[in-house]
Amino acid sequence: MRKGTSVSTHVRHAYEQFLAGSAPADDAVRSMVRESWERSRSRGLNPGAVDPDSDADTPMSDTDFQEYRAVHRLATVRSLVHSLMLDDISDSGVVVAMADKHGRLLWVEGDRAARDAAARINFVEGSVWSEETVGTNAPGLALTVNRGVQIIGPEHFSGPVQKWNCAAAPVHDPTTGELLGVIDVTGGPAVAAPFALSAIRSVVAAVERELQSQAVDLAAPETFSPAATRRRLTVLADGAAQWHDGVSAPRPLSPRHAEIIVLLQSYREGLGTEQLATLLSDEGLGSVTVRAEISRLRRDLGDVVTSRPYRLIVELESDVADLRAMIAKGELTSAISMLGRGGLLAGSLAPGITELFDEIREDLRSRIFGTGDLTALRHWVDSPHGRDDITAWHHLAKQLPIGHPDRAVAEGRVRLLDRRFGA
C-alpha cells in the first residue's frame, strides 16, 4: 500500500464502495481488513454507530466486573505493562488497554484527556470490543486472527472510530498456549507508525516471560500493603538483603531489587529510566529490563516506587542511612562495626552501588583521620577496609608513643605495604 495521506484516502474510498455494496479492488485494502469488514457486515453490525455493549458476552454488574478483573491472569502483569508503556507515553494522547479473550476491556489507562476522548467512542473499562460486537478494530481483530494487528483510521468498520489508530497483539499462557487476552494501544498519528505494532509485540513478549516466571515461582512472595507502618532495608550484613515491612517477618530481596532501593534512597530527587540503567550496569542494561525489574519490585513489595522519575514514595529506614548518620555524628567505632565487610555494597558490580560504597568508606576514613580518634583508627586498620590502608597505618604509628609495642607493629605494617604495593 502507498504511504501517508494517499493510503487513508484510498482506504476510505474502498470503505465507501464496500458500504455501497461494491467489492473494492483487490489492492485497495488489505485482505485481512476486507475479510473483517465482510464478517462485520454479515453479523448485521451498524457501521455508523459504536455500541460495545458491556453485556455482549456475559451479563456483568459493576461489582462482578471489579471482582472478575481483580483475579484475571492479566492482573498479575498490569504493573509490568504500566512500566513498559505508560511511564513514557502517559501524556502523549494515547490510551493503553488490556482486554480478556472475549474483548472485554479490563483496564484502559492513559492521561485524563486521552481517556476522556476514548470514552466518547465508548472505549471504556467493562465494554466489549470484540470483532463480533464492534466490527473491525485492533483488539477485536487480534483476538479473531490470533496475531498482532494494526488498524489505521478508515480501516475500522465503525465510522465514529475511524479518527483513531490502534495496534494490538494477543497474550497467551506461555505454558499451555491458552489465549488470555490482548494488549492494545489506541491514539492518533503516533499509533499509525510501524513501530507501534513492534512495541506492542515487545511488550507482549515481556508479559509472557513474566507469566512464565510466575508459573515456575512456586514460592511467590506475598505482596505487602503500602499501608504498612514501617519499612526498613538491611544490606550490610552477610547474606541476602532483607526487607522489613513492620508487620511480617523480614524477607530476602534479590540483589537487583536491593540495589534499586538503595539507589533510590540515595537519589531522593528520583532517577529516570536511563539514569537508573546506567547506575545498575555498565554493560548497556536496556530500559525495558529496568522497567521489568521495577514492575517485579512493585509486585513483590507493593506501591513503594513511583515513576517519571522513579522515586521512593514511602518512608524508608536502612542500615546504609544509619551508617551515614553515625559517620556524620562522629560515632566512628560504631560505624566501622556496622559497615562490617560491606554486605551487598561490597559484592555489587553495579556502578552506582560501587560509587556509593567508595563514598561511604572515604567519608568514614576521612573522619577518622580528621578527628584523631585513636580507638577508631585501631578499629579501622583491623577491619577489612583498613587492613591494607598504608596511610592509616602511618597515622597509627605517629599517634602511638615511642616505645609502644603497637607502634613497632604499625611501622612494620607500613614497610610491608610499601614493599607489597610499591607505595
LUMTITI-568546 format. One record per residue (C-alpha): residue in three letters; x, y, z. Coordinates in pm, whole numbers. Example, Ala and Ser with C-alpha at 12.3 -4.5 7.8 and 13.67 -1.06 7.14 Angstrom:
<atoms>
atom r = ALA | px = 1230 | py = -450 | pz = 780
atom r = SER | px = 1367 | py = -106 | pz = 714
</atoms>
This chain:
<atoms>
atom r = MET | px = 0 | py = 0 | pz = 0
atom r = ARG | px = 107 | py = 360 | pz = -53
atom r = LYS | px = 222 | py = 563 | pz = 246
atom r = GLY | px = 82 | py = 879 | pz = 402
atom r = THR | px = -244 | py = 1058 | pz = 330
atom r = SER | px = -295 | py = 879 | pz = -1
atom r = VAL | px = -332 | py = 550 | pz = 182
atom r = SER | px = -603 | py = 690 | pz = 410
atom r = THR | px = -789 | py = 835 | pz = 111
atom r = HIS | px = -750 | py = 510 | pz = -83
atom r = VAL | px = -885 | py = 302 | pz = 205
atom r = ARG | px = -1170 | py = 541 | pz = 274
atom r = HIS | px = -1281 | py = 518 | pz = -88
atom r = ALA | px = -1269 | py = 138 | pz = -65
atom r = TYR | px = -1473 | py = 152 | pz = 258
atom r = GLU | px = -1739 | py = 367 | pz = 94
atom r = GLN | px = -1752 | py = 127 | pz = -203
atom r = PHE | px = -1791 | py = -162 | pz = 40
atom r = LEU | px = -2081 | py = 4 | pz = 224
atom r = ALA | px = -2245 | py = 81 | pz = -109
atom r = GLY | px = -2238 | py = -287 | pz = -194
atom r = SER | px = -1948 | py = -283 | pz = -441
atom r = ALA | px = -1644 | py = -500 | pz = -394
atom r = PRO | px = -1329 | py = -287 | pz = -353
atom r = ALA | px = -1038 | py = -359 | pz = -582
atom r = ASP | px = -804 | py = -629 | pz = -455
atom r = ASP | px = -523 | py = -380 | pz = -396
atom r = ALA | px = -746 | py = -114 | pz = -241
atom r = VAL | px = -747 | py = -256 | pz = 110
atom r = ARG | px = -561 | py = -532 | pz = 294
atom r = SER | px = -725 | py = -872 | pz = 263
atom r = MET | px = -728 | py = -913 | pz = 643
atom r = VAL | px = -925 | py = -589 | pz = 676
atom r = ARG | px = -1163 | py = -670 | pz = 389
atom r = GLU | px = -1238 | py = -1012 | pz = 540
atom r = SER | px = -1308 | py = -848 | pz = 876
atom r = TRP | px = -1543 | py = -597 | pz = 711
atom r = GLU | px = -1729 | py = -884 | pz = 549
atom r = ARG | px = -1764 | py = -1068 | pz = 880
atom r = SER | px = -1881 | py = -746 | pz = 1047
atom r = ARG | px = -2146 | py = -685 | pz = 780
atom r = SER | px = -2264 | py = -1044 | pz = 787
atom r = ARG | px = -2334 | py = -1004 | pz = 1159
atom r = GLY | px = -2560 | py = -709 | pz = 1087
atom r = LEU | px = -2345 | py = -455 | pz = 1269
atom r = ASN | px = -2420 | py = -89 | pz = 1214
atom r = PRO | px = -2117 | py = 82 | pz = 1056
atom r = GLY | px = -2248 | py = 423 | pz = 1157
atom r = ALA | px = -2250 | py = 359 | pz = 1533
atom r = VAL | px = -2038 | py = 228 | pz = 1817
atom r = ASP | px = -2225 | py = 32 | pz = 2078
atom r = PRO | px = -1986 | py = -205 | pz = 2252
atom r = ASP | px = -2249 | py = -331 | pz = 2494
atom r = SER | px = -2078 | py = -447 | pz = 2812
atom r = ASP | px = -2330 | py = -732 | pz = 2825
atom r = ALA | px = -2235 | py = -857 | pz = 2478
atom r = ASP | px = -2051 | py = -1159 | pz = 2616
atom r = THR | px = -2174 | py = -1228 | pz = 2968
atom r = PRO | px = -2401 | py = -1001 | pz = 3174
atom r = MET | px = -2182 | py = -848 | pz = 3444
atom r = SER | px = -2262 | py = -592 | pz = 3712
atom r = ASP | px = -2002 | py = -335 | pz = 3816
atom r = THR | px = -1927 | py = -535 | pz = 4130
atom r = ASP | px = -1893 | py = -856 | pz = 3932
atom r = PHE | px = -1665 | py = -681 | pz = 3683
atom r = GLN | px = -1436 | py = -546 | pz = 3956
atom r = GLU | px = -1407 | py = -892 | pz = 4112
atom r = TYR | px = -1358 | py = -1058 | pz = 3773
atom r = ARG | px = -1068 | py = -841 | pz = 3661
atom r = ALA | px = -904 | py = -847 | pz = 4005
atom r = VAL | px = -844 | py = -1222 | pz = 3973
atom r = HIS | px = -779 | py = -1230 | pz = 3597
atom r = ARG | px = -437 | py = -1363 | pz = 3495
atom r = LEU | px = -357 | py = -1033 | pz = 3325
atom r = ALA | px = -394 | py = -852 | pz = 3659
atom r = THR | px = -62 | py = -1004 | pz = 3765
atom r = VAL | px = 120 | py = -829 | pz = 3479
atom r = ARG | px = -67 | py = -499 | pz = 3480
atom r = SER | px = 217 | py = -320 | pz = 3663
atom r = LEU | px = 465 | py = -452 | pz = 3406
atom r = VAL | px = 258 | py = -317 | pz = 3116
atom r = HIS | px = 229 | py = 12 | pz = 3303
atom r = SER | px = 607 | py = 28 | pz = 3346
atom r = LEU | px = 686 | py = -68 | pz = 2987
atom r = MET | px = 434 | py = 162 | pz = 2821
atom r = LEU | px = 254 | py = 420 | pz = 3032
atom r = ASP | px = 557 | py = 551 | pz = 3218
atom r = ASP | px = 680 | py = 705 | pz = 2893
atom r = ILE | px = 362 | py = 779 | pz = 2696
atom r = SER | px = 111 | py = 874 | pz = 2964
atom r = ASP | px = 90 | py = 1231 | pz = 2834
atom r = SER | px = 113 | py = 1163 | pz = 2460
atom r = GLY | px = -259 | py = 1142 | pz = 2384
atom r = VAL | px = -285 | py = 762 | pz = 2365
atom r = VAL | px = -450 | py = 500 | pz = 2580
atom r = VAL | px = -325 | py = 153 | pz = 2661
atom r = ALA | px = -586 | py = -116 | pz = 2710
atom r = MET | px = -581 | py = -474 | pz = 2833
atom r = ALA | px = -875 | py = -694 | pz = 2743
atom r = ASP | px = -973 | py = -1052 | pz = 2815
atom r = LYS | px = -1012 | py = -1319 | pz = 2547
atom r = HIS | px = -1370 | py = -1205 | pz = 2481
atom r = GLY | px = -1258 | py = -849 | pz = 2406
atom r = ARG | px = -1387 | py = -707 | pz = 2735
atom r = LEU | px = -1169 | py = -410 | pz = 2829
atom r = LEU | px = -1028 | py = -480 | pz = 3175
atom r = TRP | px = -819 | py = -164 | pz = 3202
atom r = VAL | px = -799 | py = 148 | pz = 2987
atom r = GLU | px = -515 | py = 373 | pz = 3101
atom r = GLY | px = -356 | py = 696 | pz = 2991
atom r = ASP | px = -383 | py = 1060 | pz = 3087
atom r = ARG | px = -727 | py = 1200 | pz = 3164
atom r = ALA | px = -763 | py = 1383 | pz = 2831
atom r = ALA | px = -682 | py = 1067 | pz = 2633
atom r = ARG | px = -923 | py = 855 | pz = 2838
atom r = ASP | px = -1198 | py = 1116 | pz = 2806
atom r = ALA | px = -1151 | py = 1120 | pz = 2429
atom r = ALA | px = -1161 | py = 738 | pz = 2417
atom r = ALA | px = -1477 | py = 739 | pz = 2629
atom r = ARG | px = -1655 | py = 934 | pz = 2356
atom r = ILE | px = -1639 | py = 621 | pz = 2140
atom r = ASN | px = -1725 | py = 401 | pz = 2441
atom r = PHE | px = -1370 | py = 270 | pz = 2464
atom r = VAL | px = -1403 | py = 231 | pz = 2840
atom r = GLU | px = -1339 | py = -34 | pz = 3103
atom r = GLY | px = -1605 | py = -302 | pz = 3103
atom r = SER | px = -1712 | py = -256 | pz = 2741
atom r = VAL | px = -1661 | py = -535 | pz = 2488
atom r = TRP | px = -1456 | py = -457 | pz = 2178
atom r = SER | px = -1464 | py = -793 | pz = 2008
atom r = GLU | px = -1498 | py = -803 | pz = 1631
atom r = GLU | px = -1840 | py = -962 | pz = 1680
atom r = THR | px = -1959 | py = -663 | pz = 1884
atom r = VAL | px = -1795 | py = -358 | pz = 1728
atom r = GLY | px = -1668 | py = -478 | pz = 1393
atom r = THR | px = -1314 | py = -428 | pz = 1265
atom r = ASN | px = -1082 | py = -289 | pz = 1535
atom r = ALA | px = -735 | py = -387 | pz = 1651
atom r = PRO | px = -808 | py = -565 | pz = 1981
atom r = GLY | px = -1108 | py = -748 | pz = 1837
atom r = LEU | px = -929 | py = -849 | pz = 1516
atom r = ALA | px = -614 | py = -955 | pz = 1705
atom r = LEU | px = -830 | py = -1194 | pz = 1908
atom r = THR | px = -1006 | py = -1321 | pz = 1595
atom r = VAL | px = -693 | py = -1393 | pz = 1391
atom r = ASN | px = -478 | py = -1467 | pz = 1697
atom r = ARG | px = -186 | py = -1243 | pz = 1599
atom r = GLY | px = -69 | py = -886 | pz = 1621
atom r = VAL | px = -255 | py = -637 | pz = 1401
atom r = GLN | px = -261 | py = -264 | pz = 1333
atom r = ILE | px = -576 | py = -88 | pz = 1217
atom r = ILE | px = -543 | py = 260 | pz = 1069
atom r = GLY | px = -827 | py = 514 | pz = 1060
atom r = PRO | px = -1077 | py = 418 | pz = 787
atom r = GLU | px = -989 | py = 50 | pz = 817
atom r = HIS | px = -1220 | py = 43 | pz = 1120
atom r = PHE | px = -1567 | py = -85 | pz = 1040
atom r = SER | px = -1745 | py = 170 | pz = 1258
atom r = GLY | px = -1741 | py = 526 | pz = 1126
atom r = PRO | px = -1706 | py = 703 | pz = 1465
atom r = VAL | px = -1387 | py = 505 | pz = 1536
atom r = GLN | px = -1218 | py = 599 | pz = 1208
atom r = LYS | px = -1048 | py = 903 | pz = 1361
atom r = TRP | px = -838 | py = 663 | pz = 1569
atom r = ASN | px = -549 | py = 427 | pz = 1502
atom r = CYS | px = -478 | py = 119 | pz = 1707
atom r = ALA | px = -233 | py = -169 | pz = 1736
atom r = ALA | px = -288 | py = -484 | pz = 1939
atom r = ALA | px = -143 | py = -828 | pz = 2000
atom r = PRO | px = -280 | py = -1131 | pz = 2183
atom r = VAL | px = -133 | py = -1264 | pz = 2508
atom r = HIS | px = -103 | py = -1640 | pz = 2561
atom r = ASP | px = -31 | py = -1855 | pz = 2860
atom r = PRO | px = 335 | py = -1947 | pz = 2795
atom r = THR | px = 285 | py = -2295 | pz = 2941
atom r = THR | px = -48 | py = -2407 | pz = 2795
atom r = GLY | px = -77 | py = -2176 | pz = 2495
atom r = GLU | px = -424 | py = -2065 | pz = 2613
atom r = LEU | px = -538 | py = -1727 | pz = 2480
atom r = LEU | px = -562 | py = -1498 | pz = 2783
atom r = GLY | px = -647 | py = -1166 | pz = 2621
atom r = VAL | px = -498 | py = -879 | pz = 2427
atom r = ILE | px = -291 | py = -564 | pz = 2484
atom r = ASP | px = -379 | py = -261 | pz = 2273
atom r = VAL | px = -258 | py = 94 | pz = 2220
atom r = THR | px = -505 | py = 340 | pz = 2069
atom r = GLY | px = -443 | py = 701 | pz = 1969
atom r = GLY | px = -361 | py = 942 | pz = 1691
atom r = PRO | px = -87 | py = 960 | pz = 1427
atom r = ALA | px = 183 | py = 812 | pz = 1652
atom r = VAL | px = -6 | py = 481 | pz = 1664
atom r = ALA | px = -17 | py = 467 | pz = 1283
atom r = ALA | px = 363 | py = 437 | pz = 1267
atom r = PRO | px = 504 | py = 87 | pz = 1206
atom r = PHE | px = 693 | py = 85 | pz = 1537
atom r = ALA | px = 364 | py = 92 | pz = 1732
atom r = LEU | px = 288 | py = -270 | pz = 1647
atom r = SER | px = 651 | py = -369 | pz = 1710
atom r = ALA | px = 634 | py = -202 | pz = 2050
atom r = ILE | px = 316 | py = -390 | pz = 2141
atom r = ARG | px = 472 | py = -720 | pz = 2034
atom r = SER | px = 776 | py = -647 | pz = 2251
atom r = VAL | px = 555 | py = -573 | pz = 2549
atom r = VAL | px = 357 | py = -893 | pz = 2494
atom r = ALA | px = 683 | py = -1091 | pz = 2480
atom r = ALA | px = 790 | py = -938 | pz = 2812
atom r = VAL | px = 448 | py = -1011 | pz = 2962
atom r = GLU | px = 460 | py = -1374 | pz = 2856
atom r = ARG | px = 812 | py = -1409 | pz = 3002
atom r = GLU | px = 679 | py = -1266 | pz = 3327
atom r = LEU | px = 386 | py = -1509 | pz = 3325
atom r = GLN | px = 636 | py = -1790 | pz = 3270
atom r = SER | px = 845 | py = -1676 | pz = 3567
atom r = GLN | px = 532 | py = -1663 | pz = 3783
atom r = ALA | px = 443 | py = -2015 | pz = 3678
atom r = VAL | px = 777 | py = -2157 | pz = 3794
atom r = ASP | px = 791 | py = -1942 | pz = 4111
atom r = LEU | px = 602 | py = -2181 | pz = 4335
atom r = ALA | px = 701 | py = -1981 | pz = 4642
atom r = ALA | px = 599 | py = -1644 | pz = 4507
atom r = PRO | px = 639 | py = -1388 | pz = 4783
atom r = GLU | px = 342 | py = -1222 | pz = 4942
atom r = THR | px = 268 | py = -872 | pz = 4826
atom r = PHE | px = 282 | py = -627 | pz = 5116
atom r = SER | px = 33 | py = -348 | pz = 5158
atom r = PRO | px = 155 | py = 7 | pz = 5102
atom r = ALA | px = -25 | py = 89 | pz = 5426
atom r = ALA | px = 234 | py = -99 | pz = 5632
atom r = THR | px = 355 | py = 122 | pz = 5915
atom r = ARG | px = 732 | py = 78 | pz = 5896
atom r = ARG | px = 973 | py = -28 | pz = 5625
atom r = ARG | px = 1341 | py = -98 | pz = 5661
atom r = LEU | px = 1608 | py = -229 | pz = 5426
atom r = THR | px = 1923 | py = -401 | pz = 5554
atom r = VAL | px = 2205 | py = -470 | pz = 5309
atom r = LEU | px = 2529 | py = -451 | pz = 5510
atom r = ALA | px = 2509 | py = -788 | pz = 5687
atom r = ASP | px = 2645 | py = -1104 | pz = 5529
atom r = GLY | px = 2389 | py = -1295 | pz = 5326
atom r = ALA | px = 2086 | py = -1171 | pz = 5136
atom r = ALA | px = 1949 | py = -820 | pz = 5172
atom r = GLN | px = 1639 | py = -811 | pz = 5392
atom r = TRP | px = 1314 | py = -617 | pz = 5360
atom r = HIS | px = 1120 | py = -545 | pz = 5677
atom r = ASP | px = 763 | py = -418 | pz = 5648
atom r = GLY | px = 697 | py = -379 | pz = 6020
atom r = VAL | px = 423 | py = -639 | pz = 6013
atom r = SER | px = 558 | py = -971 | pz = 5889
atom r = ALA | px = 891 | py = -1141 | pz = 5936
atom r = PRO | px = 1185 | py = -998 | pz = 5735
atom r = ARG | px = 1208 | py = -1138 | pz = 5386
atom r = PRO | px = 1504 | py = -1168 | pz = 5149
atom r = LEU | px = 1533 | py = -941 | pz = 4848
atom r = SER | px = 1707 | py = -1017 | pz = 4522
atom r = PRO | px = 2036 | py = -827 | pz = 4482
atom r = ARG | px = 1891 | py = -627 | pz = 4191
atom r = HIS | px = 1588 | py = -513 | pz = 4386
atom r = ALA | px = 1806 | py = -423 | pz = 4684
atom r = GLU | px = 2036 | py = -223 | pz = 4456
atom r = ILE | px = 1743 | py = -33 | pz = 4310
atom r = ILE | px = 1607 | py = 59 | pz = 4653
atom r = VAL | px = 1950 | py = 164 | pz = 4783
atom r = LEU | px = 2000 | py = 389 | pz = 4480
atom r = LEU | px = 1654 | py = 543 | pz = 4504
atom r = GLN | px = 1708 | py = 614 | pz = 4873
atom r = SER | px = 2038 | py = 784 | pz = 4786
atom r = TYR | px = 1886 | py = 986 | pz = 4499
atom r = ARG | px = 1584 | py = 1134 | pz = 4676
atom r = GLU | px = 1505 | py = 1356 | pz = 4377
atom r = GLY | px = 1445 | py = 1044 | pz = 4167
atom r = LEU | px = 1607 | py = 878 | pz = 3867
atom r = GLY | px = 1499 | py = 848 | pz = 3504
atom r = THR | px = 1498 | py = 511 | pz = 3331
atom r = GLU | px = 1828 | py = 571 | pz = 3152
atom r = GLN | px = 1992 | py = 710 | pz = 3466
atom r = LEU | px = 1889 | py = 408 | pz = 3668
atom r = ALA | px = 2005 | py = 173 | pz = 3391
atom r = THR | px = 2349 | py = 339 | pz = 3392
atom r = LEU | px = 2379 | py = 314 | pz = 3769
atom r = LEU | px = 2280 | py = -53 | pz = 3766
atom r = SER | px = 2508 | py = -175 | pz = 3488
atom r = ASP | px = 2789 | py = -55 | pz = 3264
atom r = GLU | px = 2707 | py = -323 | pz = 3006
atom r = GLY | px = 2421 | py = -149 | pz = 2830
atom r = LEU | px = 2130 | py = -252 | pz = 3051
atom r = GLY | px = 1817 | py = -184 | pz = 2844
atom r = SER | px = 1535 | py = 41 | pz = 2956
atom r = VAL | px = 1288 | py = -246 | pz = 2905
atom r = THR | px = 1487 | py = -455 | pz = 3153
atom r = VAL | px = 1486 | py = -173 | pz = 3407
atom r = ARG | px = 1110 | py = -127 | pz = 3373
atom r = ALA | px = 1053 | py = -500 | pz = 3410
atom r = GLU | px = 1260 | py = -502 | pz = 3731
atom r = ILE | px = 1063 | py = -206 | pz = 3868
atom r = SER | px = 742 | py = -391 | pz = 3784
atom r = ARG | px = 858 | py = -704 | pz = 3970
atom r = LEU | px = 965 | py = -492 | pz = 4264
atom r = ARG | px = 618 | py = -335 | pz = 4280
atom r = ARG | px = 459 | py = -678 | pz = 4253
atom r = ASP | px = 666 | py = -806 | pz = 4544
atom r = LEU | px = 666 | py = -503 | pz = 4774
atom r = GLY | px = 360 | py = -304 | pz = 4673
atom r = ASP | px = 347 | py = 56 | pz = 4553
atom r = VAL | px = 673 | py = 176 | pz = 4705
atom r = VAL | px = 811 | py = 335 | pz = 4387
atom r = THR | px = 654 | py = 594 | pz = 4160
atom r = SER | px = 757 | py = 669 | pz = 3802
atom r = ARG | px = 875 | py = 958 | pz = 3589
atom r = PRO | px = 1115 | py = 975 | pz = 3759
atom r = TYR | px = 1147 | py = 657 | pz = 3963
atom r = ARG | px = 1132 | py = 770 | pz = 4324
atom r = LEU | px = 1055 | py = 616 | pz = 4663
atom r = ILE | px = 710 | py = 718 | pz = 4785
atom r = VAL | px = 735 | py = 558 | pz = 5130
atom r = GLU | px = 936 | py = 644 | pz = 5438
atom r = LEU | px = 1224 | py = 400 | pz = 5441
atom r = GLU | px = 1483 | py = 328 | pz = 5706
atom r = SER | px = 1801 | py = 141 | pz = 5618
atom r = ASP | px = 2130 | py = 36 | pz = 5769
atom r = VAL | px = 2305 | py = 237 | pz = 5496
atom r = ALA | px = 2126 | py = 552 | pz = 5612
atom r = ASP | px = 2206 | py = 465 | pz = 5974
atom r = LEU | px = 2572 | py = 419 | pz = 5884
atom r = ARG | px = 2591 | py = 759 | pz = 5716
atom r = ALA | px = 2424 | py = 921 | pz = 6017
atom r = MET | px = 2680 | py = 761 | pz = 6251
atom r = ILE | px = 2967 | py = 894 | pz = 6040
atom r = ALA | px = 2815 | py = 1243 | pz = 6041
atom r = LYS | px = 2776 | py = 1233 | pz = 6421
atom r = GLY | px = 3132 | py = 1109 | pz = 6475
atom r = GLU | px = 3024 | py = 769 | pz = 6610
atom r = LEU | px = 3315 | py = 618 | pz = 6423
atom r = THR | px = 3378 | py = 292 | pz = 6609
atom r = SER | px = 3011 | py = 200 | pz = 6582
atom r = ALA | px = 3015 | py = 295 | pz = 6213
atom r = ILE | px = 3311 | py = 64 | pz = 6145
atom r = SER | px = 3127 | py = -220 | pz = 6320
atom r = MET | px = 2806 | py = -157 | pz = 6124
atom r = LEU | px = 2994 | py = -142 | pz = 5792
atom r = GLY | px = 3134 | py = -488 | pz = 5861
atom r = ARG | px = 3255 | py = -640 | pz = 5539
atom r = GLY | px = 3015 | py = -430 | pz = 5335
atom r = GLY | px = 2744 | py = -684 | pz = 5251
atom r = LEU | px = 2563 | py = -604 | pz = 4926
atom r = LEU | px = 2768 | py = -286 | pz = 4880
atom r = ALA | px = 3093 | py = -482 | pz = 4871
atom r = GLY | px = 2960 | py = -758 | pz = 4647
atom r = SER | px = 2771 | py = -549 | pz = 4392
atom r = LEU | px = 2907 | py = -480 | pz = 4044
atom r = ALA | px = 2652 | py = -205 | pz = 3979
atom r = PRO | px = 2846 | py = 118 | pz = 3908
atom r = GLY | px = 2613 | py = 327 | pz = 4123
atom r = ILE | px = 2648 | py = 94 | pz = 4421
atom r = THR | px = 3027 | py = 76 | pz = 4379
atom r = GLU | px = 3048 | py = 455 | pz = 4380
atom r = LEU | px = 2824 | py = 473 | pz = 4687
atom r = PHE | px = 3040 | py = 218 | pz = 4870
atom r = ASP | px = 3356 | py = 417 | pz = 4786
atom r = GLU | px = 3195 | py = 739 | pz = 4911
atom r = ILE | px = 3091 | py = 584 | pz = 5242
atom r = ARG | px = 3432 | py = 432 | pz = 5308
atom r = GLU | px = 3613 | py = 754 | pz = 5218
atom r = ASP | px = 3380 | py = 961 | pz = 5438
atom r = LEU | px = 3443 | py = 726 | pz = 5728
atom r = ARG | px = 3817 | py = 713 | pz = 5671
atom r = SER | px = 3846 | py = 1092 | pz = 5641
atom r = ARG | px = 3651 | py = 1141 | pz = 5964
atom r = ILE | px = 3882 | py = 901 | pz = 6145
atom r = PHE | px = 4191 | py = 1086 | pz = 6026
atom r = GLY | px = 4036 | py = 1427 | pz = 6091
atom r = THR | px = 3930 | py = 1358 | pz = 6449
atom r = GLY | px = 4247 | py = 1176 | pz = 6551
atom r = ASP | px = 4030 | py = 917 | pz = 6730
atom r = LEU | px = 4290 | py = 654 | pz = 6819
atom r = THR | px = 4033 | py = 392 | pz = 6914
atom r = ALA | px = 3850 | py = 433 | pz = 6585
atom r = LEU | px = 4182 | py = 425 | pz = 6395
atom r = ARG | px = 4272 | py = 94 | pz = 6560
atom r = HIS | px = 3933 | py = -46 | pz = 6466
atom r = TRP | px = 3978 | py = 80 | pz = 6109
atom r = VAL | px = 4313 | py = -93 | pz = 6048
atom r = ASP | px = 4170 | py = -411 | pz = 6200
atom r = SER | px = 3874 | py = -402 | pz = 5959
atom r = PRO | px = 3864 | py = -550 | pz = 5606
atom r = HIS | px = 3862 | py = -195 | pz = 5466
atom r = GLY | px = 4162 | py = -59 | pz = 5658
atom r = ARG | px = 4383 | py = -364 | pz = 5674
atom r = ASP | px = 4583 | py = -259 | pz = 5366
atom r = ASP | px = 4542 | py = 117 | pz = 5417
atom r = ILE | px = 4906 | py = 234 | pz = 5434
atom r = THR | px = 4803 | py = 590 | pz = 5520
atom r = ALA | px = 4600 | py = 467 | pz = 5817
atom r = TRP | px = 4894 | py = 262 | pz = 5943
atom r = HIS | px = 5115 | py = 573 | pz = 5907
atom r = HIS | px = 4866 | py = 771 | pz = 6118
atom r = LEU | px = 4855 | py = 499 | pz = 6380
atom r = ALA | px = 5234 | py = 480 | pz = 6405
atom r = LYS | px = 5255 | py = 858 | pz = 6451
atom r = GLN | px = 4990 | py = 866 | pz = 6725
atom r = LEU | px = 5138 | py = 588 | pz = 6936
atom r = PRO | px = 5419 | py = 690 | pz = 7173
atom r = ILE | px = 5777 | py = 588 | pz = 7101
atom r = GLY | px = 5847 | py = 254 | pz = 7258
atom r = HIS | px = 5485 | py = 139 | pz = 7246
atom r = PRO | px = 5486 | py = -219 | pz = 7110
atom r = ASP | px = 5193 | py = -145 | pz = 6879
atom r = ARG | px = 5389 | py = 142 | pz = 6722
atom r = ALA | px = 5654 | py = -102 | pz = 6606
atom r = VAL | px = 5382 | py = -325 | pz = 6462
atom r = ALA | px = 5230 | py = -28 | pz = 6278
atom r = GLU | px = 5569 | py = 78 | pz = 6139
atom r = GLY | px = 5635 | py = -281 | pz = 6027
atom r = ARG | px = 5296 | py = -290 | pz = 5851
atom r = VAL | px = 5386 | py = 34 | pz = 5669
atom r = ARG | px = 5710 | py = -122 | pz = 5542
atom r = LEU | px = 5524 | py = -439 | pz = 5436
atom r = LEU | px = 5257 | py = -249 | pz = 5244
atom r = ASP | px = 5523 | py = -31 | pz = 5086
atom r = ARG | px = 5700 | py = -340 | pz = 4951
atom r = ARG | px = 5375 | py = -508 | pz = 4852
atom r = PHE | px = 5213 | py = -219 | pz = 4668
atom r = GLY | px = 5515 | py = -3 | pz = 4584
atom r = ALA | px = 5365 | py = 295 | pz = 4764
</atoms>
